[in-house]
Amino acid sequence: MKAVLSTIAAAALFAGCAHVNESTTPVSGAPALQPTGAWVQVTRVEPARRYQELGEIVLESTMSPAADEDVLEKKLRASGAALGADAVLVRFDRVLPADAEVNNSQATRRKDSDWKRRIVGVAIKYRE
């Protein structure tokens, strides 16, 4: 009986969770660095220090239910660490219609559109 209740509770917990798709694309010509275990900074401000771009990280999440900000930030950090980055510079963070064939001008007038959040970040390595 306990196993059945715990299975039902787990299913109910995951049914309400947001789904997040993640993809990482290394930049052509960027050095292949070892993954880092260090803390990776997530920033939305262009760093004053010189840096090299290592790869692009794209997250797409559902809006109903919406993904928690901490979850999204952890995914950005983990992807940046896998590329050996010191930081992830967020360059794009928007809510868009989930249907690729709906343009933004039509979608803002439609209440029946499904929505997704897209975050695009660049994994960077600071130069000395």
GINORBEL-V745797 format. One record per residue. N is the residue number from 1. PSI is psi as a letter, one per 40 degrees, with the letter a starting at -180 (NA if undefined). OMEGA is omega in whole degrees, -180 to 180 (* if undefined). NEAR is the number of other C-alpha atoms within 8 Angstrom. Layout:
n=N psi=PSI omega=OMEGA near=NEAR
n=N psi=PSI omega=OMEGA near=NEAR
This chain:
n=1 psi=d omega=179 near=4
n=2 psi=d omega=-180 near=5
n=3 psi=d omega=-180 near=6
n=4 psi=d omega=180 near=7
n=5 psi=d omega=180 near=8
n=6 psi=d omega=177 near=8
n=7 psi=d omega=179 near=8
n=8 psi=d omega=180 near=8
n=9 psi=d omega=179 near=8
n=10 psi=d omega=179 near=8
n=11 psi=d omega=179 near=8
n=12 psi=d omega=180 near=8
n=13 psi=d omega=-177 near=8
n=14 psi=d omega=180 near=7
n=15 psi=d omega=-179 near=6
n=16 psi=e omega=-177 near=7
n=17 psi=i omega=176 near=9
n=18 psi=i omega=177 near=11
n=19 psi=h omega=-180 near=7
n=20 psi=h omega=172 near=9
n=21 psi=i omega=-177 near=7
n=22 psi=h omega=174 near=8
n=23 psi=i omega=180 near=7
n=24 psi=h omega=179 near=9
n=25 psi=h omega=178 near=7
n=26 psi=i omega=177 near=9
n=27 psi=h omega=179 near=9
n=28 psi=h omega=179 near=4
n=29 psi=e omega=179 near=4
n=30 psi=i omega=179 near=10
n=31 psi=i omega=176 near=5
n=32 psi=h omega=-177 near=5
n=33 psi=i omega=175 near=6
n=34 psi=i omega=175 near=7
n=35 psi=i omega=-178 near=9
n=36 psi=i omega=175 near=9
n=37 psi=e omega=-178 near=5
n=38 psi=i omega=178 near=6
n=39 psi=h omega=-180 near=7
n=40 psi=h omega=-180 near=12
n=41 psi=i omega=171 near=8
n=42 psi=h omega=-176 near=11
n=43 psi=i omega=176 near=9
n=44 psi=e omega=-178 near=7
n=45 psi=h omega=179 near=6
n=46 psi=h omega=-179 near=6
n=47 psi=i omega=177 near=5
n=48 psi=d omega=180 near=4
n=49 psi=i omega=174 near=6
n=50 psi=i omega=-179 near=8
n=51 psi=i omega=175 near=8
n=52 psi=h omega=178 near=9
n=53 psi=h omega=-179 near=10
n=54 psi=d omega=-177 near=14
n=55 psi=i omega=179 near=13
n=56 psi=h omega=180 near=12
n=57 psi=h omega=180 near=15
n=58 psi=h omega=174 near=11
n=59 psi=h omega=173 near=13
n=60 psi=h omega=-178 near=11
n=61 psi=i omega=176 near=13
n=62 psi=i omega=177 near=13
n=63 psi=e omega=179 near=11
n=64 psi=g omega=3 near=6
n=65 psi=i omega=-180 near=8
n=66 psi=i omega=178 near=9
n=67 psi=i omega=178 near=13
n=68 psi=i omega=-180 near=6
n=69 psi=d omega=180 near=6
n=70 psi=d omega=179 near=6
n=71 psi=d omega=180 near=8
n=72 psi=d omega=180 near=10
n=73 psi=d omega=177 near=9
n=74 psi=d omega=179 near=8
n=75 psi=d omega=177 near=8
n=76 psi=d omega=179 near=12
n=77 psi=d omega=-178 near=14
n=78 psi=d omega=179 near=9
n=79 psi=d omega=177 near=10
n=80 psi=d omega=179 near=16
n=81 psi=d omega=179 near=15
n=82 psi=d omega=178 near=10
n=83 psi=e omega=-180 near=15
n=84 psi=f omega=-175 near=11
n=85 psi=i omega=171 near=15
n=86 psi=d omega=-177 near=14
n=87 psi=i omega=172 near=13
n=88 psi=h omega=179 near=16
n=89 psi=h omega=-179 near=13
n=90 psi=h omega=-178 near=13
n=91 psi=e omega=-177 near=9
n=92 psi=h omega=178 near=8
n=93 psi=h omega=-175 near=9
n=94 psi=i omega=171 near=7
n=95 psi=h omega=-174 near=8
n=96 psi=i omega=173 near=9
n=97 psi=h omega=-179 near=13
n=98 psi=d omega=180 near=8
n=99 psi=h omega=-176 near=8
n=100 psi=d omega=-177 near=6
n=101 psi=e omega=179 near=4
n=102 psi=h omega=178 near=8
n=103 psi=i omega=-174 near=8
n=104 psi=d omega=-178 near=8
n=105 psi=d omega=177 near=6
n=106 psi=d omega=-174 near=8
n=107 psi=d omega=-179 near=11
n=108 psi=d omega=179 near=7
n=109 psi=e omega=-177 near=6
n=110 psi=h omega=178 near=7
n=111 psi=e omega=-177 near=6
n=112 psi=e omega=-180 near=4
n=113 psi=i omega=170 near=9
n=114 psi=i omega=-176 near=8
n=115 psi=i omega=175 near=12
n=116 psi=i omega=176 near=12
n=117 psi=h omega=178 near=13
n=118 psi=h omega=176 near=13
n=119 psi=h omega=177 near=12
n=120 psi=h omega=178 near=12
n=121 psi=i omega=178 near=13
n=122 psi=h omega=175 near=13
n=123 psi=h omega=-177 near=16
n=124 psi=i omega=176 near=15
n=125 psi=h omega=179 near=12
n=126 psi=i omega=176 near=9
n=127 psi=i omega=180 near=7
n=128 psi=NA omega=* near=3
